[in-house]
Amino acid sequence: MKKYFHHSKIMVSVFKEFGISLIGPKKSRIFYSEIDVDRFYVEGVLFELETRLGIVLDERESKDLQSPLDIILCFKNKLENLNAAGKRLDLKHSELDYSRFQVSV
């Protein structure tokens, strides 16, 4: 129970840092139409969450996320699956897939 509370605090903190409110129905607002952000911004949120939680989403999972609530539920499910499988969350920075965050200049 303590771990889930800790992970929830991390998620709330990241959304707050990115200026995305999770209060009431605001967490269900749709990115791009109801929250004026672009895909790069959402990828930044996902990157921060992956880094801080030590969980990496695959590209298919991240493309389906339409709202802050979708992101929260996705990470929550990943955490539950890892805990059920008895896997530890000790992913190192070097193991994260940075390829989808590269920017061409």
C-alpha positions, 0 to 999 in steps of 0.5 A: 500500500505504501508503494502505491501511495508513493507512486501516486505522489510522484505522478501527481507531482509530475503533472503539477510540474507540467501545469496539468491539473488532476482535480475533479473532471480535469483529469479526464480532459483530452490532450490536444483538444481540451488541454492545449498541448502538443505530442512533444509535451505529452512525451515529456510528461511520459518521459518524466514518469518513466524516469521517476517510476522506473517503468518504460511504456512501449510505443503502442501503449503511449500512442493510445493515451488521450488524457491524464487519467489514461496515463495514470491508469496505464502506469498503475496497471504496469505497476500492479503487473510488475508487483504481481509478477514479483519484479522489482522496480530497479531500472537504471537510467541507461536501460530507458529507451530514449529513441522516441525523445530525440529531436532533429536539428 
